[in-house]
Amino acid sequence: MMIEGKIMDFFKISNLKEINKDTKRRVAALGFFDGIHLAHKEIIVSTVNKARATNKISTLITFDKSPKEYFTKTKLNLITPEHIKLKILDELGIDEVYIIEFNDLFRKLTKEKFVDDVLVRLNVDDVYCGYDYSFGYQGQGSPEFIKEYTDYNINVNVIEKQLLNGEKISTTKIRELIKNGDLSSYYKFTGRPYKLSGEVVKGRQLGRTINFPTANINLVDNCVVPEKLGVYITKVKVLGKYYKGITNIGRNPTVSNLDKIFVETHILDFDKEIYGEFIELEFYKFIRSEKKFNNLDDLKLQLELDREIAYKENLENII
Protein backbone atom coordinates (compact mmCIF):
# COMPACT_ATOMS: atom_id res chain seq x y z
CA MET A 1 0.00 0.00 0.00
CA MET A 2 1.23 3.49 -0.85
CA ILE A 3 -0.10 6.69 0.63
CA GLU A 4 0.90 9.92 -1.07
CA GLY A 5 1.74 12.70 1.34
CA LYS A 6 2.43 16.35 0.66
CA ILE A 7 6.13 15.65 1.03
CA MET A 8 6.71 12.11 2.25
CA ASP A 9 5.62 8.84 0.64
CA PHE A 10 4.52 6.03 2.93
CA PHE A 11 4.56 2.33 1.99
CA LYS A 12 3.12 -0.40 4.21
CA ILE A 13 4.52 -3.81 3.25
CA SER A 14 3.25 -7.23 4.35
CA ASN A 15 5.26 -9.17 1.76
CA LEU A 16 8.67 -8.05 0.49
CA LYS A 17 7.55 -8.81 -3.07
CA GLU A 18 5.37 -5.70 -2.74
CA ILE A 19 8.48 -3.51 -2.84
CA ASN A 20 8.54 -2.07 -6.33
CA LYS A 21 11.80 -2.06 -8.24
CA ASP A 22 12.74 1.29 -9.75
CA THR A 23 15.84 3.23 -10.78
CA LYS A 24 15.97 5.71 -7.88
CA ARG A 25 19.12 5.65 -5.74
CA ARG A 26 18.56 5.76 -2.01
CA VAL A 27 20.12 6.51 1.38
CA ALA A 28 18.41 4.44 4.08
CA ALA A 29 17.93 4.78 7.83
CA LEU A 30 17.39 1.40 9.52
CA GLY A 31 15.75 0.76 12.89
CA PHE A 32 12.47 0.65 14.83
CA PHE A 33 12.73 4.27 16.03
CA ASP A 34 10.14 4.16 18.81
CA GLY A 35 10.33 7.48 20.63
CA ILE A 36 12.51 9.16 17.97
CA HIS A 37 14.93 10.42 20.63
CA LEU A 38 18.11 12.42 19.98
CA ALA A 39 20.15 9.35 18.99
CA HIS A 40 17.44 8.35 16.50
CA LYS A 41 17.42 11.91 15.18
CA GLU A 42 21.18 11.69 14.57
CA ILE A 43 20.56 8.68 12.31
CA ILE A 44 17.60 10.26 10.54
CA VAL A 45 19.13 13.70 9.98
CA SER A 46 22.38 12.13 8.75
CA THR A 47 20.34 10.10 6.25
CA VAL A 48 18.48 13.17 5.02
CA ASN A 49 21.64 15.27 4.71
CA LYS A 50 23.50 12.57 2.80
CA ALA A 51 20.58 12.04 0.42
CA ARG A 52 20.26 15.75 -0.30
CA ALA A 53 24.00 16.15 -0.82
CA THR A 54 24.06 13.31 -3.35
CA ASN A 55 20.68 13.95 -5.00
CA LYS A 56 19.21 10.67 -3.75
CA ILE A 57 16.04 9.63 -1.94
CA SER A 58 16.12 9.55 1.86
CA THR A 59 14.33 6.38 2.96
CA LEU A 60 13.49 5.06 6.41
CA ILE A 61 12.92 1.30 6.72
CA THR A 62 11.19 0.11 9.87
CA PHE A 63 8.61 -2.36 11.24
CA ASP A 64 4.94 -2.10 12.23
CA LYS A 65 5.75 -3.45 15.69
CA SER A 66 8.75 -4.10 17.86
CA PRO A 67 10.30 -7.56 17.24
CA LYS A 68 10.19 -7.91 21.03
CA GLU A 69 6.40 -7.67 20.90
CA TYR A 70 6.21 -10.35 18.20
CA PHE A 71 8.38 -12.85 20.03
CA THR A 72 6.89 -12.35 23.52
CA LYS A 73 3.30 -12.21 22.19
CA THR A 74 2.80 -9.30 24.59
CA LYS A 75 1.34 -6.01 23.42
CA LEU A 76 4.00 -3.34 23.79
CA ASN A 77 2.66 0.16 24.25
CA LEU A 78 4.41 2.60 21.96
CA ILE A 79 6.03 5.92 22.79
CA THR A 80 5.32 7.23 19.30
CA PRO A 81 2.32 5.56 17.63
CA GLU A 82 2.48 5.29 13.86
CA HIS A 83 0.59 8.49 12.98
CA ILE A 84 2.78 10.56 15.31
CA LYS A 85 5.97 8.86 14.08
CA LEU A 86 5.11 9.59 10.44
CA LYS A 87 4.45 13.25 11.22
CA ILE A 88 7.82 13.61 12.97
CA LEU A 89 9.66 11.86 10.13
CA ASP A 90 7.99 14.15 7.61
CA GLU A 91 9.09 17.18 9.64
CA LEU A 92 12.66 15.83 9.75
CA GLY A 93 12.74 15.70 5.95
CA ILE A 94 12.53 11.97 5.18
CA ASP A 95 11.31 11.42 1.59
CA GLU A 96 9.76 8.00 2.01
CA VAL A 97 9.01 5.45 4.72
CA TYR A 98 8.68 1.68 4.37
CA ILE A 99 6.88 0.03 7.27
CA ILE A 100 7.32 -3.73 7.02
CA GLU A 101 4.87 -5.98 8.83
CA PHE A 102 6.84 -8.04 11.33
CA ASN A 103 5.05 -11.33 10.65
CA ASP A 104 6.08 -14.98 10.54
CA LEU A 105 7.46 -14.65 7.01
CA PHE A 106 9.68 -11.76 8.00
CA ARG A 107 10.80 -13.48 11.22
CA LYS A 108 12.26 -16.32 9.15
CA LEU A 109 13.96 -14.03 6.65
CA THR A 110 17.70 -14.64 6.51
CA LYS A 111 20.17 -11.80 6.78
CA GLU A 112 21.14 -12.39 3.13
CA LYS A 113 17.53 -12.16 1.95
CA PHE A 114 17.01 -8.94 3.89
CA VAL A 115 19.92 -7.33 2.08
CA ASP A 116 18.88 -8.71 -1.32
CA ASP A 117 15.11 -8.21 -1.07
CA VAL A 118 15.09 -4.89 0.76
CA LEU A 119 18.33 -2.94 0.47
CA VAL A 120 19.46 -4.07 -2.98
CA ARG A 121 15.94 -4.02 -4.39
CA LEU A 122 15.56 -0.42 -3.21
CA ASN A 123 18.91 0.58 -4.75
CA VAL A 124 20.34 1.62 -1.39
CA ASP A 125 23.85 3.07 -1.69
CA ASP A 126 24.27 4.27 1.89
CA VAL A 127 22.91 3.02 5.20
CA TYR A 128 22.72 4.78 8.57
CA CYS A 129 21.92 2.79 11.70
CA GLY A 130 22.66 2.52 15.39
CA TYR A 131 25.63 0.66 16.83
CA ASP A 132 23.34 -2.11 18.16
CA TYR A 133 21.26 -2.58 15.01
CA SER A 134 20.63 -6.17 13.93
CA PHE A 135 18.36 -7.83 11.38
CA GLY A 136 17.45 -11.14 9.78
CA TYR A 137 16.62 -14.47 11.37
CA GLN A 138 17.47 -14.43 15.10
CA GLY A 139 19.10 -11.04 14.59
CA GLN A 140 22.13 -12.58 12.91
CA GLY A 141 22.71 -9.65 10.55
CA SER A 142 24.92 -6.74 11.54
CA PRO A 143 26.08 -3.46 9.97
CA GLU A 144 29.41 -5.11 9.20
CA PHE A 145 27.63 -7.96 7.40
CA ILE A 146 25.93 -5.49 5.01
CA LYS A 147 29.33 -4.16 3.94
CA GLU A 148 30.94 -7.55 3.52
CA TYR A 149 27.98 -9.24 1.81
CA THR A 150 27.67 -6.47 -0.79
CA ASP A 151 31.44 -6.28 -1.38
CA TYR A 152 31.34 -2.80 0.16
CA ASN A 153 28.97 -1.56 -2.55
CA ILE A 154 26.71 -0.31 0.24
CA ASN A 155 28.41 2.23 2.48
CA VAL A 156 27.37 1.62 6.10
CA ASN A 157 27.52 4.44 8.64
CA VAL A 158 27.13 3.38 12.26
CA ILE A 159 26.02 6.01 14.79
CA GLU A 160 27.78 5.26 18.06
CA LYS A 161 26.15 5.32 21.50
CA GLN A 162 24.90 8.80 22.35
CA LEU A 163 25.02 10.22 25.88
CA LEU A 164 23.21 13.08 27.59
CA ASN A 165 24.61 14.21 30.94
CA GLY A 166 26.46 10.90 31.15
CA GLU A 167 23.34 8.79 30.50
CA LYS A 168 22.76 6.67 27.43
CA ILE A 169 20.03 8.04 25.17
CA SER A 170 17.74 5.10 24.52
CA THR A 171 14.12 4.11 24.06
CA THR A 172 14.28 2.31 27.41
CA LYS A 173 15.40 5.52 29.10
CA ILE A 174 12.66 7.74 27.68
CA ARG A 175 10.01 5.08 28.39
CA GLU A 176 11.14 5.19 32.01
CA LEU A 177 10.95 9.02 32.05
CA ILE A 178 7.37 8.95 30.78
CA LYS A 179 6.27 6.38 33.34
CA ASN A 180 7.85 8.44 36.12
CA GLY A 181 6.15 11.61 34.94
CA ASP A 182 9.51 13.31 34.32
CA LEU A 183 8.36 14.94 31.13
CA SER A 184 10.77 17.88 31.27
CA SER A 185 13.63 15.35 31.08
CA TYR A 186 11.77 13.56 28.29
CA TYR A 187 11.93 16.82 26.35
CA LYS A 188 15.70 17.00 26.82
CA PHE A 189 16.17 13.44 25.52
CA THR A 190 13.90 13.90 22.49
CA GLY A 191 13.73 17.62 21.70
CA ARG A 192 9.91 17.75 21.88
CA PRO A 193 7.09 17.46 24.44
CA TYR A 194 5.47 14.12 25.10
CA LYS A 195 2.12 13.76 23.33
CA LEU A 196 -1.07 11.82 23.85
CA SER A 197 -4.06 12.04 21.56
CA GLY A 198 -7.59 10.78 21.39
CA GLU A 199 -11.28 11.42 20.93
CA VAL A 200 -13.28 13.49 23.38
CA VAL A 201 -16.06 11.30 24.80
CA LYS A 202 -18.82 11.84 27.32
CA GLY A 203 -17.82 11.11 30.89
CA ARG A 204 -19.77 11.64 34.10
CA GLN A 205 -19.90 15.41 33.41
CA LEU A 206 -19.29 16.19 37.09
CA GLY A 207 -16.89 18.97 36.13
CA ARG A 208 -19.83 20.96 34.80
CA THR A 209 -21.51 20.88 38.21
CA ILE A 210 -18.56 22.75 39.77
CA ASN A 211 -18.04 25.09 36.80
CA PHE A 212 -14.91 23.19 35.81
CA PRO A 213 -15.71 21.27 32.59
CA THR A 214 -13.19 18.71 31.39
CA ALA A 215 -12.63 16.85 28.14
CA ASN A 216 -12.64 13.12 28.85
CA ILE A 217 -10.21 11.58 26.36
CA ASN A 218 -10.42 8.12 24.88
CA LEU A 219 -6.83 7.45 23.79
CA VAL A 220 -6.65 6.25 20.19
CA ASP A 221 -3.44 4.24 20.53
CA ASN A 222 -1.88 1.70 22.83
CA CYS A 223 0.69 4.20 24.01
CA VAL A 224 2.84 4.69 27.07
CA VAL A 225 0.96 6.71 29.71
CA PRO A 226 2.62 8.26 32.78
CA GLU A 227 2.25 6.04 35.84
CA LYS A 228 2.80 9.04 38.10
CA LEU A 229 -0.84 9.88 38.68
CA GLY A 230 -1.82 13.49 39.12
CA VAL A 231 -2.11 16.83 37.39
CA TYR A 232 0.08 18.07 34.55
CA ILE A 233 0.31 21.38 32.75
CA THR A 234 -0.37 20.70 29.08
CA LYS A 235 -0.83 22.39 25.74
CA VAL A 236 -4.02 21.26 24.04
CA LYS A 237 -4.60 21.23 20.29
CA VAL A 238 -8.31 21.28 19.53
CA LEU A 239 -10.25 22.52 16.50
CA GLY A 240 -6.96 23.53 14.89
CA LYS A 241 -5.82 25.84 17.69
CA TYR A 242 -3.62 25.54 20.79
CA TYR A 243 -4.68 26.32 24.36
CA LYS A 244 -3.17 25.83 27.79
CA GLY A 245 -4.67 23.03 29.82
CA ILE A 246 -4.45 21.15 33.07
CA THR A 247 -4.66 17.42 32.56
CA ASN A 248 -5.36 14.83 35.23
CA ILE A 249 -4.16 11.28 34.73
CA GLY A 250 -5.63 9.10 37.43
CA ARG A 251 -8.57 7.27 38.97
CA ASN A 252 -10.50 10.34 40.18
CA PRO A 253 -10.81 8.93 43.73
CA THR A 254 -13.06 11.78 44.92
CA VAL A 255 -15.89 10.80 42.57
CA SER A 256 -15.03 7.28 41.40
CA ASN A 257 -14.21 3.92 42.90
CA LEU A 258 -13.34 2.34 39.57
CA ASP A 259 -9.90 0.81 39.10
CA LYS A 260 -9.55 2.61 35.79
CA ILE A 261 -7.17 5.30 34.59
CA PHE A 262 -8.86 8.41 33.19
CA VAL A 263 -7.25 11.14 31.10
CA GLU A 264 -9.21 14.38 31.56
CA THR A 265 -8.27 17.90 30.52
CA HIS A 266 -9.63 21.27 31.54
CA ILE A 267 -8.90 23.63 28.64
CA LEU A 268 -8.21 27.20 29.73
CA ASP A 269 -10.22 29.99 28.09
CA PHE A 270 -12.30 27.53 26.06
CA ASP A 271 -16.04 26.80 26.23
CA LYS A 272 -17.00 25.02 23.00
CA GLU A 273 -18.77 21.66 22.69
CA ILE A 274 -16.17 19.18 21.43
CA TYR A 275 -17.61 15.69 21.92
CA GLY A 276 -16.34 13.50 19.10
CA GLU A 277 -13.45 15.82 18.31
CA PHE A 278 -9.87 14.52 18.09
CA ILE A 279 -7.47 16.42 20.37
CA GLU A 280 -3.75 16.30 21.12
CA LEU A 281 -2.08 16.90 24.47
CA GLU A 282 1.52 18.06 24.90
CA PHE A 283 2.81 17.48 28.43
CA TYR A 284 5.08 20.09 30.03
CA LYS A 285 5.11 19.85 33.83
CA PHE A 286 3.81 17.72 36.71
CA ILE A 287 2.31 19.98 39.38
CA ARG A 288 0.74 17.70 41.99
CA SER A 289 -0.16 14.13 42.83
CA GLU A 290 -3.72 12.88 42.65
CA LYS A 291 -5.56 12.86 45.97
CA LYS A 292 -9.00 12.12 47.35
CA PHE A 293 -10.88 15.18 48.59
CA ASN A 294 -13.56 15.19 51.27
CA ASN A 295 -16.13 16.78 48.99
CA LEU A 296 -16.64 18.50 45.63
CA ASP A 297 -16.13 21.96 47.14
CA ASP A 298 -12.62 21.01 48.27
CA LEU A 299 -11.95 19.52 44.83
CA LYS A 300 -13.14 22.72 43.14
CA LEU A 301 -10.88 24.85 45.34
CA GLN A 302 -7.84 22.73 44.43
CA LEU A 303 -8.70 22.83 40.73
CA GLU A 304 -8.89 26.61 40.88
CA LEU A 305 -5.41 26.66 42.42
CA ASP A 306 -4.17 24.31 39.66
CA ARG A 307 -5.63 26.62 37.04
CA GLU A 308 -3.88 29.64 38.54
CA ILE A 309 -0.54 27.79 38.46
CA ALA A 310 -1.10 26.95 34.80
CA TYR A 311 -1.96 30.55 33.93
CA LYS A 312 1.29 31.78 35.48
CA GLU A 313 3.57 29.23 33.83
CA ASN A 314 5.34 30.12 30.60
CA LEU A 315 5.46 26.79 28.76
CA GLU A 316 8.56 27.75 26.83
CA ASN A 317 10.43 28.40 30.09
CA ILE A 318 9.40 25.08 31.63
CA ILE A 319 11.41 23.11 29.09
C-alpha positions as CSV (number, residue, x, y, z in Angstrom):
1,M,0.0,0.0,0.0
2,M,1.2,3.5,-0.9
3,I,-0.1,6.7,0.6
4,E,0.9,9.9,-1.1
5,G,1.7,12.7,1.3
6,K,2.4,16.3,0.7
7,I,6.1,15.6,1.0
8,M,6.7,12.1,2.2
9,D,5.6,8.8,0.6
10,F,4.5,6.0,2.9
11,F,4.6,2.3,2.0
12,K,3.1,-0.4,4.2
13,I,4.5,-3.8,3.3
14,S,3.2,-7.2,4.3
15,N,5.3,-9.2,1.8
16,L,8.7,-8.0,0.5
17,K,7.6,-8.8,-3.1
18,E,5.4,-5.7,-2.7
19,I,8.5,-3.5,-2.8
20,N,8.5,-2.1,-6.3
21,K,11.8,-2.1,-8.2
22,D,12.7,1.3,-9.7
23,T,15.8,3.2,-10.8
24,K,16.0,5.7,-7.9
25,R,19.1,5.7,-5.7
26,R,18.6,5.8,-2.0
27,V,20.1,6.5,1.4
28,A,18.4,4.4,4.1
29,A,17.9,4.8,7.8
30,L,17.4,1.4,9.5
31,G,15.8,0.8,12.9
32,F,12.5,0.7,14.8
33,F,12.7,4.3,16.0
34,D,10.1,4.2,18.8
35,G,10.3,7.5,20.6
36,I,12.5,9.2,18.0
37,H,14.9,10.4,20.6
38,L,18.1,12.4,20.0
39,A,20.1,9.3,19.0
40,H,17.4,8.4,16.5
41,K,17.4,11.9,15.2
42,E,21.2,11.7,14.6
43,I,20.6,8.7,12.3
44,I,17.6,10.3,10.5
45,V,19.1,13.7,10.0
46,S,22.4,12.1,8.7
47,T,20.3,10.1,6.3
48,V,18.5,13.2,5.0
49,N,21.6,15.3,4.7
50,K,23.5,12.6,2.8
51,A,20.6,12.0,0.4
52,R,20.3,15.7,-0.3
53,A,24.0,16.2,-0.8
54,T,24.1,13.3,-3.4
55,N,20.7,14.0,-5.0
56,K,19.2,10.7,-3.7
57,I,16.0,9.6,-1.9
58,S,16.1,9.5,1.9
59,T,14.3,6.4,3.0
60,L,13.5,5.1,6.4
61,I,12.9,1.3,6.7
62,T,11.2,0.1,9.9
63,F,8.6,-2.4,11.2
64,D,4.9,-2.1,12.2
65,K,5.7,-3.5,15.7
66,S,8.7,-4.1,17.9
67,P,10.3,-7.6,17.2
68,K,10.2,-7.9,21.0
69,E,6.4,-7.7,20.9
70,Y,6.2,-10.4,18.2
71,F,8.4,-12.9,20.0
72,T,6.9,-12.3,23.5
73,K,3.3,-12.2,22.2
74,T,2.8,-9.3,24.6
75,K,1.3,-6.0,23.4
76,L,4.0,-3.3,23.8
77,N,2.7,0.2,24.2
78,L,4.4,2.6,22.0
79,I,6.0,5.9,22.8
80,T,5.3,7.2,19.3
81,P,2.3,5.6,17.6
82,E,2.5,5.3,13.9
83,H,0.6,8.5,13.0
84,I,2.8,10.6,15.3
85,K,6.0,8.9,14.1
86,L,5.1,9.6,10.4
87,K,4.4,13.2,11.2
88,I,7.8,13.6,13.0
89,L,9.7,11.9,10.1
90,D,8.0,14.1,7.6
91,E,9.1,17.2,9.6
92,L,12.7,15.8,9.8
93,G,12.7,15.7,6.0
94,I,12.5,12.0,5.2
95,D,11.3,11.4,1.6
96,E,9.8,8.0,2.0
97,V,9.0,5.4,4.7
98,Y,8.7,1.7,4.4
99,I,6.9,0.0,7.3
100,I,7.3,-3.7,7.0
101,E,4.9,-6.0,8.8
102,F,6.8,-8.0,11.3
103,N,5.0,-11.3,10.7
104,D,6.1,-15.0,10.5
105,L,7.5,-14.6,7.0
106,F,9.7,-11.8,8.0
107,R,10.8,-13.5,11.2
108,K,12.3,-16.3,9.1
109,L,14.0,-14.0,6.6
110,T,17.7,-14.6,6.5
111,K,20.2,-11.8,6.8
112,E,21.1,-12.4,3.1
113,K,17.5,-12.2,2.0
114,F,17.0,-8.9,3.9
115,V,19.9,-7.3,2.1
116,D,18.9,-8.7,-1.3
117,D,15.1,-8.2,-1.1
118,V,15.1,-4.9,0.8
119,L,18.3,-2.9,0.5
120,V,19.5,-4.1,-3.0
121,R,15.9,-4.0,-4.4
122,L,15.6,-0.4,-3.2
123,N,18.9,0.6,-4.8
124,V,20.3,1.6,-1.4
125,D,23.9,3.1,-1.7
126,D,24.3,4.3,1.9
127,V,22.9,3.0,5.2
128,Y,22.7,4.8,8.6
129,C,21.9,2.8,11.7
130,G,22.7,2.5,15.4
131,Y,25.6,0.7,16.8
132,D,23.3,-2.1,18.2
133,Y,21.3,-2.6,15.0
134,S,20.6,-6.2,13.9
135,F,18.4,-7.8,11.4
136,G,17.5,-11.1,9.8
137,Y,16.6,-14.5,11.4
138,Q,17.5,-14.4,15.1
139,G,19.1,-11.0,14.6
140,Q,22.1,-12.6,12.9
141,G,22.7,-9.6,10.5
142,S,24.9,-6.7,11.5
143,P,26.1,-3.5,10.0
144,E,29.4,-5.1,9.2
145,F,27.6,-8.0,7.4
146,I,25.9,-5.5,5.0
147,K,29.3,-4.2,3.9
148,E,30.9,-7.6,3.5
149,Y,28.0,-9.2,1.8
150,T,27.7,-6.5,-0.8
151,D,31.4,-6.3,-1.4
152,Y,31.3,-2.8,0.2
153,N,29.0,-1.6,-2.5
154,I,26.7,-0.3,0.2
155,N,28.4,2.2,2.5
156,V,27.4,1.6,6.1
157,N,27.5,4.4,8.6
158,V,27.1,3.4,12.3
159,I,26.0,6.0,14.8
160,E,27.8,5.3,18.1
161,K,26.1,5.3,21.5
162,Q,24.9,8.8,22.4
163,L,25.0,10.2,25.9
164,L,23.2,13.1,27.6
165,N,24.6,14.2,30.9
166,G,26.5,10.9,31.2
167,E,23.3,8.8,30.5
168,K,22.8,6.7,27.4
169,I,20.0,8.0,25.2
170,S,17.7,5.1,24.5
171,T,14.1,4.1,24.1
172,T,14.3,2.3,27.4
173,K,15.4,5.5,29.1
174,I,12.7,7.7,27.7
175,R,10.0,5.1,28.4
176,E,11.1,5.2,32.0
177,L,11.0,9.0,32.1
178,I,7.4,8.9,30.8
179,K,6.3,6.4,33.3
180,N,7.9,8.4,36.1
181,G,6.2,11.6,34.9
182,D,9.5,13.3,34.3
183,L,8.4,14.9,31.1
184,S,10.8,17.9,31.3
185,S,13.6,15.4,31.1
186,Y,11.8,13.6,28.3
187,Y,11.9,16.8,26.3
188,K,15.7,17.0,26.8
189,F,16.2,13.4,25.5
190,T,13.9,13.9,22.5
191,G,13.7,17.6,21.7
192,R,9.9,17.7,21.9
193,P,7.1,17.5,24.4
194,Y,5.5,14.1,25.1
195,K,2.1,13.8,23.3
196,L,-1.1,11.8,23.9
197,S,-4.1,12.0,21.6
198,G,-7.6,10.8,21.4
199,E,-11.3,11.4,20.9
200,V,-13.3,13.5,23.4
201,V,-16.1,11.3,24.8
202,K,-18.8,11.8,27.3
203,G,-17.8,11.1,30.9
204,R,-19.8,11.6,34.1
205,Q,-19.9,15.4,33.4
206,L,-19.3,16.2,37.1
207,G,-16.9,19.0,36.1
208,R,-19.8,21.0,34.8
209,T,-21.5,20.9,38.2
210,I,-18.6,22.8,39.8
211,N,-18.0,25.1,36.8
212,F,-14.9,23.2,35.8
213,P,-15.7,21.3,32.6
214,T,-13.2,18.7,31.4
215,A,-12.6,16.9,28.1
216,N,-12.6,13.1,28.9
217,I,-10.2,11.6,26.4
218,N,-10.4,8.1,24.9
219,L,-6.8,7.5,23.8
220,V,-6.6,6.3,20.2
221,D,-3.4,4.2,20.5
222,N,-1.9,1.7,22.8
223,C,0.7,4.2,24.0
224,V,2.8,4.7,27.1
225,V,1.0,6.7,29.7
226,P,2.6,8.3,32.8
227,E,2.2,6.0,35.8
228,K,2.8,9.0,38.1
229,L,-0.8,9.9,38.7
230,G,-1.8,13.5,39.1
231,V,-2.1,16.8,37.4
232,Y,0.1,18.1,34.6
233,I,0.3,21.4,32.7
234,T,-0.4,20.7,29.1
235,K,-0.8,22.4,25.7
236,V,-4.0,21.3,24.0
237,K,-4.6,21.2,20.3
238,V,-8.3,21.3,19.5
239,L,-10.3,22.5,16.5
240,G,-7.0,23.5,14.9
241,K,-5.8,25.8,17.7
242,Y,-3.6,25.5,20.8
243,Y,-4.7,26.3,24.4
244,K,-3.2,25.8,27.8
245,G,-4.7,23.0,29.8
246,I,-4.4,21.1,33.1
247,T,-4.7,17.4,32.6
248,N,-5.4,14.8,35.2
249,I,-4.2,11.3,34.7
250,G,-5.6,9.1,37.4
251,R,-8.6,7.3,39.0
252,N,-10.5,10.3,40.2
253,P,-10.8,8.9,43.7
254,T,-13.1,11.8,44.9
255,V,-15.9,10.8,42.6
256,S,-15.0,7.3,41.4
257,N,-14.2,3.9,42.9
258,L,-13.3,2.3,39.6
259,D,-9.9,0.8,39.1
260,K,-9.6,2.6,35.8
261,I,-7.2,5.3,34.6
262,F,-8.9,8.4,33.2
263,V,-7.2,11.1,31.1
264,E,-9.2,14.4,31.6
265,T,-8.3,17.9,30.5
266,H,-9.6,21.3,31.5
267,I,-8.9,23.6,28.6
268,L,-8.2,27.2,29.7
269,D,-10.2,30.0,28.1
270,F,-12.3,27.5,26.1
271,D,-16.0,26.8,26.2
272,K,-17.0,25.0,23.0
273,E,-18.8,21.7,22.7
274,I,-16.2,19.2,21.4
275,Y,-17.6,15.7,21.9
276,G,-16.3,13.5,19.1
277,E,-13.5,15.8,18.3
278,F,-9.9,14.5,18.1
279,I,-7.5,16.4,20.4
280,E,-3.8,16.3,21.1
281,L,-2.1,16.9,24.5
282,E,1.5,18.1,24.9
283,F,2.8,17.5,28.4
284,Y,5.1,20.1,30.0
285,K,5.1,19.9,33.8
286,F,3.8,17.7,36.7
287,I,2.3,20.0,39.4
288,R,0.7,17.7,42.0
289,S,-0.2,14.1,42.8
290,E,-3.7,12.9,42.7
291,K,-5.6,12.9,46.0
292,K,-9.0,12.1,47.3
293,F,-10.9,15.2,48.6
294,N,-13.6,15.2,51.3
295,N,-16.1,16.8,49.0
296,L,-16.6,18.5,45.6
297,D,-16.1,22.0,47.1
298,D,-12.6,21.0,48.3
299,L,-11.9,19.5,44.8
300,K,-13.1,22.7,43.1
301,L,-10.9,24.9,45.3
302,Q,-7.8,22.7,44.4
303,L,-8.7,22.8,40.7
304,E,-8.9,26.6,40.9
305,L,-5.4,26.7,42.4
306,D,-4.2,24.3,39.7
307,R,-5.6,26.6,37.0
308,E,-3.9,29.6,38.5
309,I,-0.5,27.8,38.5
310,A,-1.1,26.9,34.8
311,Y,-2.0,30.6,33.9
312,K,1.3,31.8,35.5
313,E,3.6,29.2,33.8
314,N,5.3,30.1,30.6
315,L,5.5,26.8,28.8
316,E,8.6,27.8,26.8
317,N,10.4,28.4,30.1
318,I,9.4,25.1,31.6
319,I,11.4,23.1,29.1
